[in-house]
């Protein structure tokens, strides 16, 4: 086993992924979310490798050192899952445990839904599994409910969302990462509803001092990647939300059958709302082999960065039982 994580490029699914890898043993894939990189798994990679796993964390399509296709349609859920399927093959493996956070959690849930033969265990952080709603695509349902100030609509406005975040990348990242964390003042939790005529960052806080889990060096790593690539690729993931609903039509009613784990912080805006908590509470209906739901008191959205010891303990407990080295 190498003493530290190593990076390299690997061709998969018609694109190139920059991966960080460490360790030997059964393959574990770590899929990051928005607006992050493989760097967001910096505390998990060595811990899982030391436990006897081959750990691979890609910069996902559109991020960091990986390919950044321009077309919105290049970021559909079948492309994102296809990248992970091809990555397993390119690594010479025939099975994997897939672990994802935020948008990476959606990829992980979908990978386990579409290819349970390949992804034989799944863990998701922050975003619970939501079964496909046969009533209609998500944005259409939000619009019908009068919720057009939900942040998904802003991120779907090509050019506008990019301009907001690219005006000052370091500040945007500090604001999002701090305000979405458990260190944000309770009265200023990250809002997923935008003010009338405003942007996503308008209700965030630029902290005078970074929390202990996030350093200026971490911000610099993230910012360098977004200065190089911009935010179009990451926002294109959101621009496929309704298209993903259509792509997954053949799997209406299907369940996620591999052994599963869910981890989130109790102050995560994704699960704090009644709708979000309802998704957590009902998850076992659609994920029949959900082994455990771990809610970490006071943790925010960036849970694997904020509370690495508790996240690692939960992951290792799950892996030891259902995907042993």
C-alpha positions in Angstrom: 0.0 0.0 0.0 1.3 3.4 -0.9 2.0 5.7 2.1 -0.1 8.6 0.7 -2.8 9.1 -1.9 -1.6 9.2 -5.5 -3.2 11.0 -8.5 -3.4 9.9 -12.1 -5.6 10.3 -15.2 -7.6 7.4 -16.6 -9.8 7.2 -19.7 -13.4 6.1 -19.1 -16.6 6.4 -21.0 -15.2 8.7 -23.7 -13.7 11.2 -21.2 -10.8 11.4 -18.8 -11.1 11.3 -15.1 -8.5 12.5 -12.7 -8.5 10.0 -9.8 -6.9 9.9 -6.4 -6.2 6.4 -5.2 -4.7 4.6 -2.2 -4.6 1.1 -0.8 -5.2 -2.5 -1.8 -8.2 -4.7 -1.5 -11.9 -4.5 -2.5 -12.6 -1.4 -4.5 -14.4 1.6 -2.9 -15.4 4.5 -5.1 -15.8 7.9 -3.5 -18.1 10.3 -5.5 -17.9 14.0 -4.4 -20.7 16.6 -4.8 -21.2 20.2 -5.6 -19.0 22.4 -5.5 -16.2 20.1 -4.5 -13.5 17.7 -5.7 -11.9 14.4 -4.7 -10.1 16.6 -2.1 -13.4 16.6 -0.1 -12.6 12.9 0.8 -9.1 13.8 2.1 -10.0 12.3 5.6 -11.7 9.2 4.3 -9.1 8.0 1.7 -6.3 7.1 4.1 -8.7 5.7 6.8 -10.4 3.3 4.3 -7.1 2.3 2.7 -5.7 1.5 6.2 -8.7 -0.7 6.8 -7.8 -2.9 3.8 -9.6 -1.3 0.8 -8.5 0.0 -2.6 -9.9 3.5 -2.4 -10.4 5.6 -5.6 -11.9 9.1 -5.5 -12.4 10.8 -8.9 -12.8 14.4 -9.7 -16.3 13.9 -11.2 -17.1 14.8 -14.8 -17.0 18.6 -15.1 -14.7 19.1 -12.1 -11.0 19.6 -11.3 -8.6 17.6 -13.4 -11.3 15.6 -15.2 -12.9 16.3 -18.6 -15.3 19.2 -18.7 -17.8 18.7 -21.6 -19.6 21.9 -22.7 -23.0 20.5 -23.6 -25.6 20.4 -20.9 -26.8 17.0 -22.2 -23.3 15.5 -21.4 -24.2 15.5 -17.6 -27.2 13.2 -17.5 -27.5 10.7 -14.8 -26.8 7.8 -17.2 -23.5 9.5 -18.2 -22.5 10.0 -14.6 -23.3 6.4 -13.6 -21.7 5.3 -16.9 -18.5 7.0 -15.8 -18.4 5.0 -12.6 -19.2 1.7 -14.4 -16.4 2.4 -16.9 -14.1 3.4 -14.1 -14.6 0.1 -12.3 -13.7 -1.8 -15.5 -10.7 0.5 -16.3 -9.3 -0.3 -12.8 -9.5 -4.0 -13.6 -12.2 -4.7 -11.0 -15.6 -6.5 -11.3 -17.4 -5.1 -8.2 -17.3 -2.0 -5.9 -18.8 -0.3 -3.0 -19.9 3.2 -4.2 -20.0 6.0 -1.7 -21.3 9.5 -2.6 -21.9 12.9 -1.0 -24.4 15.5 -2.2 -24.7 15.1 -6.0 -22.3 12.2 -5.6 -24.9 10.6 -3.4 -27.4 10.8 -6.3 -24.8 9.1 -8.5 -24.2 6.4 -5.8 -28.0 5.7 -5.3 -28.5 5.6 -9.1 -25.5 3.3 -9.6 -26.8 0.9 -7.1 -30.3 1.1 -8.7 -29.1 0.6 -12.2 -26.2 -1.9 -11.7 -26.7 -3.8 -8.4 -24.6 -6.6 -9.9 -21.6 -4.3 -10.0 -22.2 -1.9 -7.1 -22.9 -4.4 -4.4 -22.9 -2.0 -1.5 -23.8 1.7 -1.4 -23.4 4.5 1.1 -24.8 8.0 0.7 -24.0 11.2 2.7 -26.3 14.2 3.0 -28.8 13.3 0.2 -31.3 10.5 0.9 -32.6 8.3 -1.8 -35.8 9.7 -3.3 -37.9 7.4 -5.4 -38.9 8.7 -8.8 -42.2 10.5 -8.6 -44.6 9.3 -11.4 -46.6 12.6 -11.1 -44.0 14.5 -13.2 -40.5 15.9 -13.4 -39.1 17.7 -10.3 -38.9 21.2 -11.7 -42.4 21.1 -13.1 -43.8 19.9 -9.8 -41.9 22.7 -7.9 -43.2 25.3 -10.4 -46.8 24.0 -10.0 -46.4 24.4 -6.3 -45.3 28.1 -6.7 -41.7 27.4 -5.5 -39.8 29.0 -8.3 -37.5 30.7 -5.8 -36.0 27.3 -5.0 -32.3 27.4 -5.8 -32.5 24.7 -8.6 -34.2 27.2 -10.9 -31.4 29.8 -10.4 -28.8 27.1 -11.1 -30.7 26.2 -14.3 -30.2 29.8 -15.7 -27.2 29.4 -18.0 -24.7 32.1 -17.5 -26.4 33.8 -14.5 -25.4 31.2 -12.0 -21.8 31.0 -13.4 -21.5 34.8 -13.3 -22.5 34.9 -9.6 -19.9 32.3 -8.5 -17.1 33.2 -10.9 -17.1 36.9 -9.9 -15.0 36.0 -6.8 -14.5 32.3 -6.6 -12.6 32.2 -3.2 -15.3 34.2 -1.5 -18.1 32.2 -3.1 -16.6 29.0 -1.8 -16.0 30.3 1.7 -19.5 31.5 1.9 -21.1 28.3 0.7 -18.9 26.0 2.7 -19.2 27.9 5.9 -23.0 28.7 5.7 -23.8 25.1 4.8 -21.8 23.8 7.8 -22.8 23.1 11.4 -20.6 26.1 12.4 -22.9 28.6 10.8 -25.0 30.6 13.3 -28.3 28.7 13.8 -30.3 31.8 12.7 -28.3 31.9 9.4 -28.5 28.3 8.2 -28.0 27.9 4.5 -31.3 28.8 2.7 -32.3 26.8 -0.3 -34.9 29.4 -1.1 -33.6 32.5 -2.9 -34.7 36.1 -2.1 -36.8 37.8 -4.8 -34.5 39.0 -7.5 -31.5 37.7 -5.6 -28.8 35.1 -6.0 -27.7 32.0 -4.1 -25.0 33.8 -2.2 -27.1 36.6 -0.9 -28.2 34.7 2.2 -24.7 33.3 2.9 -22.1 34.5 5.3 -18.4 35.2 4.6 -16.8 34.1 7.9 -14.2 36.3 9.4 -12.4 33.1 10.6 -12.7 29.7 9.0 -13.9 26.8 11.1 -11.3 24.3 12.3 -12.3 21.7 9.6 -11.6 24.1 6.7 -8.3 25.7 6.0 -7.1 28.4 3.6 -5.2 25.7 1.9 -8.3 23.7 1.3 -10.1 26.7 -0.1 -7.1 27.3 -2.4 -7.3 23.7 -3.8 -11.0 24.1 -4.6 -10.6 27.6 -6.0 -7.7 26.7 -8.3 -9.9 24.0 -9.9 -12.8 26.4 -10.5 -10.6 29.1 -11.8 -9.3 26.7 -14.4 -12.7 25.2 -15.4 -15.3 27.6 -14.3 -18.7 26.6 -12.9 -20.5 25.6 -16.1 -19.8 21.9 -15.8 -20.9 21.6 -12.2 -24.1 23.7 -12.8 -24.9 21.5 -15.8 -25.5 18.7 -13.4 -28.5 20.7 -12.1 -29.6 21.4 -15.7 -30.4 17.7 -16.1 -32.7 17.3 -13.2 -35.9 17.0 -15.3 -34.0 15.1 -18.0 -32.8 12.6 -15.4 -36.4 12.0 -14.4 -37.2 11.0 -18.0 -34.1 8.9 -18.4 -35.0 6.8 -15.3 -38.6 6.1 -16.5 -37.8 2.4 -17.1 -36.9 2.1 -13.4 -40.2 3.5 -12.1 -41.0 1.6 -8.9 -37.6 -0.2 -8.7 -35.9 -0.5 -5.4 -32.2 0.0 -4.4 -31.4 -3.5 -3.3 -27.7 -3.6 -2.3 -26.9 -3.1 1.4 -27.0 0.6 2.1 -25.9 3.2 4.6 -27.1 6.8 5.0 -25.2 9.5 6.9 -26.1 13.2 7.5 -25.7 16.0 9.9 -28.7 17.2 11.8 -28.1 20.8 10.7 -27.9 19.8 7.0 -30.4 22.0 5.1 -31.1 19.1 2.7 -32.7 17.0 5.5 -33.8 19.8 7.9 -37.0 20.7 6.1 -40.2 18.6 6.6 -39.8 17.3 3.0 -36.2 16.4 3.5 -36.8 14.7 6.8 -39.8 12.9 5.3 -37.4 11.5 2.6 -35.1 10.2 5.3 -37.9 8.6 7.3 -39.4 6.9 4.3 -36.2 5.8 2.7 -36.4 2.1 3.9 -39.5 1.7 1.8 -37.4 2.0 -1.4 -34.1 0.9 0.1 -35.1 -2.4 1.7 -31.5 -3.3 2.8 -30.8 0.1 4.5 -28.6 -1.0 7.4 -28.4 2.2 9.3 -29.3 5.9 9.2 -26.6 7.9 11.1 -27.6 11.4 12.0 -24.7 13.3 13.5 -25.8 16.0 16.0 -24.8 19.5 15.0 -23.2 18.4 11.7 -23.9 20.4 8.5 -23.9 19.5 4.8 -20.2 18.9 4.4 -20.3 16.1 6.8 -17.3 14.1 5.7 -15.1 17.2 6.0 -16.7 18.6 9.2 -16.9 15.3 11.2 -14.5 12.9 9.7 -14.0 10.7 12.7 -17.7 10.0 13.1 -18.2 9.5 9.3 -15.2 7.2 9.1 -16.5 5.1 12.0 -19.9 4.7 10.4 -18.4 3.8 7.0 -16.0 1.3 8.4 -18.7 -0.3 10.5 -20.9 -0.7 7.4 -18.1 -2.0 5.2 -16.9 -4.5 7.7 -20.4 -6.1 7.9 -21.4 -5.9 4.2 -18.3 -5.5 2.2 -15.4 -6.9 4.2 -11.8 -6.5 3.2 
